[in-house]
Amino acid sequence: MNEYLRKTSHLLFGLLVAGVILIFPTYQAAMIIGFSLYVGLILIDLCMKGYKIPLISMIIHHMEREGEFPGKGAFFFVFSALVTLMFFPPVVAAVSVAVLAVLDGFSTIFGIRFGKHRIWNKKTLEGFLGGVIITAALLLFISPPVYAILISLVAGFVELLSPVDDNLIIPWVVAMLITLL
């Protein structure tokens, strides 16, 4: 498994999902995301039963961590995006999903490339700071600096400390924070 490829795919996929939420009306976006989730689960089930599905089997083989349920991260990501869209306005849901994609992707990439100081559960200070800084920089395009920094820091600490999979928890925390701000 190539973690750079995995996180780059995570980043691009997350931005695609955020784009779907922004481009389509809420109902249509939910239908697209929900149907993608449904098809993804069928494909994962077939792969787990030993079927070799072109492209899908290769993606699972090269991008899933050893010992993890195939497609777990993608399933959690899409499920979380769908549920966030159901409970929050589309712009809030899209930003929350984009924050997850950018923060998680860049935290891991920076942590692998530059990480020297482990701070929590195999995560590094450099990964944490890299993810938070890149996320804040991107949020500056759509929000005041104080909000951009606050949202990125809160999301970064959730990613760092939460015992719950970050794909499930970050969009909700970010969406609630944006709503409160």
VEXDREN-2710 file (C-alpha; in Angstrom, 1 decimal):
% VEXDREN-2710
k/r/px/py/pz
1/MET/0.0/0.0/0.0
2/ASN/1.3/3.4/-1.0
3/GLU/0.2/6.0/1.6
4/TYR/1.0/8.9/-0.7
5/LEU/-1.3/7.5/-3.4
6/ARG/-3.9/6.6/-0.8
7/LYS/-4.0/10.1/0.7
8/THR/-3.8/11.9/-2.7
9/SER/-6.8/9.8/-3.8
10/HIS/-8.5/10.7/-0.5
11/LEU/-7.9/14.4/-1.1
12/LEU/-9.2/14.3/-4.7
13/PHE/-12.1/12.1/-3.9
14/GLY/-13.1/14.4/-1.0
15/LEU/-13.0/17.5/-3.1
16/LEU/-15.1/15.7/-5.8
17/VAL/-17.7/14.9/-3.1
18/ALA/-17.7/18.5/-1.9
19/GLY/-18.1/19.7/-5.5
20/VAL/-21.1/17.4/-6.0
21/ILE/-22.7/18.9/-2.8
22/LEU/-22.1/22.4/-4.1
23/ILE/-23.1/21.9/-7.8
24/PHE/-26.2/19.9/-7.4
25/PRO/-29.4/20.7/-5.5
26/THR/-29.4/19.0/-2.1
27/TYR/-31.8/16.2/-3.0
28/GLN/-29.8/15.3/-6.2
29/ALA/-26.5/15.5/-4.4
30/ALA/-27.8/13.2/-1.7
31/MET/-29.1/10.8/-4.4
32/ILE/-25.7/10.8/-6.2
33/ILE/-23.7/10.3/-3.0
34/GLY/-26.2/7.7/-1.7
35/PHE/-26.2/5.7/-4.9
36/SER/-22.4/5.8/-5.0
37/LEU/-22.3/4.4/-1.5
38/TYR/-24.7/1.7/-2.5
39/VAL/-22.7/0.7/-5.6
40/GLY/-19.5/0.9/-3.6
41/LEU/-20.8/-1.5/-1.0
42/ILE/-21.9/-4.0/-3.7
43/LEU/-18.4/-3.8/-5.3
44/ILE/-16.7/-4.3/-2.0
45/ASP/-18.9/-7.3/-1.2
46/LEU/-18.1/-8.9/-4.6
47/CYS/-14.3/-8.3/-4.0
48/MET/-14.5/-9.8/-0.5
49/LYS/-16.2/-12.9/-2.0
50/GLY/-13.2/-13.3/-4.3
51/TYR/-14.4/-11.7/-7.5
52/LYS/-11.7/-9.8/-9.5
53/ILE/-13.3/-6.6/-10.7
54/PRO/-11.1/-4.5/-13.0
55/LEU/-9.9/-1.3/-11.4
56/ILE/-11.8/-1.9/-8.2
57/SER/-9.8/-4.9/-7.1
58/MET/-6.6/-3.1/-8.0
59/ILE/-7.6/0.0/-6.0
60/ILE/-8.5/-2.1/-2.9
61/HIS/-5.2/-4.0/-3.2
62/HIS/-3.0/-1.0/-3.6
63/MET/-4.8/1.6/-1.4
64/GLU/-6.2/-0.3/1.6
65/ARG/-4.2/-0.8/4.8
66/GLU/-3.4/-4.3/5.8
67/GLY/-5.9/-5.9/8.0
68/GLU/-8.6/-3.3/7.4
69/PHE/-12.1/-3.9/6.0
70/PRO/-11.8/-3.3/2.3
71/GLY/-13.2/0.2/1.4
72/LYS/-13.6/1.1/5.1
73/GLY/-12.2/4.6/4.7
74/ALA/-14.1/5.4/1.5
75/PHE/-17.3/4.0/3.1
76/PHE/-16.9/6.1/6.2
77/PHE/-16.1/9.2/4.1
78/VAL/-19.1/8.9/1.8
79/PHE/-21.4/7.9/4.6
80/SER/-20.3/10.9/6.7
81/ALA/-20.7/13.3/3.7
82/LEU/-24.2/12.0/3.1
83/VAL/-25.3/12.3/6.7
84/THR/-23.7/15.8/7.0
85/LEU/-25.6/16.9/3.9
86/MET/-28.8/15.6/5.5
87/PHE/-28.4/17.7/8.6
88/PHE/-26.6/20.9/7.5
89/PRO/-27.0/23.4/4.7
90/PRO/-25.1/22.3/1.5
91/VAL/-22.4/25.0/1.7
92/VAL/-21.7/23.9/5.3
93/ALA/-21.6/20.3/4.4
94/ALA/-19.4/20.9/1.4
95/VAL/-16.9/22.9/3.4
96/SER/-16.9/20.2/6.1
97/VAL/-16.2/17.5/3.6
98/ALA/-13.4/19.6/2.0
99/VAL/-11.8/20.2/5.4
100/LEU/-11.7/16.5/6.1
101/ALA/-10.2/15.8/2.6
102/VAL/-7.6/18.5/2.8
103/LEU/-6.7/18.2/6.5
104/ASP/-6.5/14.4/6.6
105/GLY/-4.7/14.2/3.3
106/PHE/-2.0/16.8/4.0
107/SER/-1.5/15.8/7.6
108/THR/-0.5/12.3/6.5
109/ILE/1.6/13.5/3.6
110/PHE/3.5/16.0/5.8
111/GLY/3.8/13.5/8.6
112/ILE/5.3/10.8/6.3
113/ARG/7.6/13.3/4.5
114/PHE/8.7/15.5/7.4
115/GLY/7.5/13.9/10.6
116/LYS/10.2/13.6/13.3
117/HIS/8.3/14.4/16.5
118/ARG/5.7/11.8/17.4
119/ILE/3.0/13.4/19.6
120/TRP/0.0/11.0/19.7
121/ASN/-0.9/7.5/18.2
122/LYS/1.8/7.5/15.6
123/LYS/0.9/11.0/14.5
124/THR/3.6/13.7/14.3
125/LEU/3.8/17.4/15.1
126/GLU/4.9/18.1/11.6
127/GLY/1.9/16.2/10.1
128/PHE/-0.5/18.0/12.5
129/LEU/0.9/21.5/11.7
130/GLY/1.2/20.8/7.9
131/GLY/-2.5/19.7/7.7
132/VAL/-3.7/22.6/9.9
133/ILE/-1.7/25.2/8.0
134/ILE/-2.8/24.0/4.5
135/THR/-6.4/23.7/5.6
136/ALA/-6.4/27.2/7.1
137/ALA/-4.7/28.7/4.0
138/LEU/-7.5/27.2/1.8
139/LEU/-10.2/28.3/4.2
140/LEU/-8.9/31.9/4.0
141/PHE/-10.4/32.1/0.5
142/ILE/-14.0/31.7/1.9
143/SER/-13.8/32.8/5.6
144/PRO/-12.3/35.4/7.8
145/PRO/-8.8/34.6/9.1
146/VAL/-10.0/33.9/12.7
147/TYR/-12.6/31.4/11.5
148/ALA/-10.2/29.8/9.1
149/ILE/-7.6/29.2/11.9
150/LEU/-10.2/28.1/14.4
151/ILE/-11.9/25.6/12.1
152/SER/-8.5/24.2/11.0
153/LEU/-7.2/23.9/14.6
154/VAL/-10.3/22.3/15.9
155/ALA/-10.4/19.8/13.0
156/GLY/-6.7/19.1/13.5
157/PHE/-7.1/18.3/17.1
158/VAL/-10.1/16.1/16.4
159/GLU/-8.1/14.3/13.8
160/LEU/-5.2/13.9/16.2
161/LEU/-7.1/12.9/19.4
162/SER/-10.4/11.3/18.5
163/PRO/-10.8/7.6/19.1
164/VAL/-13.5/7.6/16.4
165/ASP/-12.4/7.3/12.7
166/ASP/-11.7/10.9/11.5
167/ASN/-13.8/10.2/8.3
168/LEU/-16.8/10.0/10.5
169/ILE/-16.2/12.7/13.1
170/ILE/-14.4/15.6/11.3
171/PRO/-17.3/16.6/9.0
172/TRP/-19.8/16.7/11.9
173/VAL/-17.5/18.7/14.2
174/VAL/-16.6/21.2/11.5
175/ALA/-20.3/21.6/10.4
176/MET/-21.3/22.2/14.0
177/LEU/-18.5/24.7/14.5
178/ILE/-19.4/26.6/11.3
179/THR/-23.0/26.7/12.3
180/LEU/-22.1/28.1/15.7
181/LEU/-19.8/30.7/14.2
END
